[in-house]
Amino acid sequence: MTNVLLVVLTAVIAFFTYLVWLVYDRIAWLTGSMETYSALMLRIEAARGVSGTPIEVVWWDPTIEPFPFTGAHGQPADLNRIYVGVPLRHRRQQRTLNQRLLSALSGRDP
């Protein structure tokens, strides 16, 4: 009887684990599609520009050089050039396993 109960509980846990995996897979798909749409709309609006002057959109790989940043709190943002990060899979220097684990544990994505 105890063995049957353990098998049933293991099956229930496996089923719920599968459901959680499905939910997280859908969440990842939705997040990725929203990011793709946002990046596309940013490039379209930058091409339209402000007062007929297009805004320069520059792809930037932070593994080669950090993003250029000249802003400060309370200062107006410069919108003449927008830097868009190169997707992780296309970056020149891929992060090592230790770097990925450290960023996952710290909650920050460099």
N, C-alpha and C positions, 0 to 999 in steps of 0.2 A: 504493500500500500504506500509506503514512504517513497519507494522508487517511482511509482506512477505519479505521485504528487510532485516530486522533483522534476520529472520530465514535463509535466503540464506547466509548472511555473517557469521552467527554462523556455518552453515554447512561447508562453505569454510574453516574457521579457524579450525574446528574439523578435516577436511580432511588433512590440512597441518600439524597439530599437530601429526596426525597418521603417516604421511610420515616421519616427523622428528624422531619420536619414532622408526620407522623401520630402519632408517639410523643409529641411535645411537646403536640399538641392533646389527646390522651387524658390526659396528665398534668395539663394545665390544667383539663380537665373534672372529673377526680377531685378535685383540690385545691379547686375551687369547690364541689363537692357536699359535701365534708367540712366546709368552712367554713359552708355553709348549715345543715347538720345540727347543728354545734356551736352556732351562734347560736340555732337553734330550741330545742335542749335547754337552753341557758342561760336562755332566756326562760320555758320551762316550769317548770324547777326554781325560778327566782326567783318565779314566781307561787305555787308551793307554799310557798315561804318556809322560815323556820327557826322551829320551835316554833309554827307556825300564823300567824306574822307574815310577810306577803309582803315580798319585797325589791323596792325600786323599781328599774326598769330604764329608763334615760334614753338616748334617741338623741342623739348628739353629733356636730356637724359641726366638725372641727378647722380648717377653712378660715375659719370665723367667729371662733372663740375656741379657744385651746389647751385640751386636756383638763385639768380641775382635778386636781391631784395634791398630796397632802399627806403621802405616805408617806416613810419613811426606812428604811434598812437595819436589819433586826432588829426593826422595829416591827410589831405585828399589823395586818393589813389590815382596813379598815372595810368590812363587807359590808351596810350598810344601803342603799346605793345603788350600782348598777353602771352604768357608762357604756359604751355600745356605739357604735362609730364608724359614721356614716352611710356606706353604700357609695359608692365613688368617683363612679359615674355619677349619683348623686342629690345630690351636694354642691352647695352654692350657687355657690361660686367654683371653677370648674374650673382645674386646673393648666395652665400654659402648656407649650409644647413644650420650652423650655429647662429648666423645672423638672422635667419628666418625664425628660429626658435626664440631668440632673444626678443625680437620685435613682437612676436605673438604673445609672449609672456608679459611684456611690458605694456601691451595694448597700443603701441605706436607703430605706424608703417612708414618707414623712411622713404 
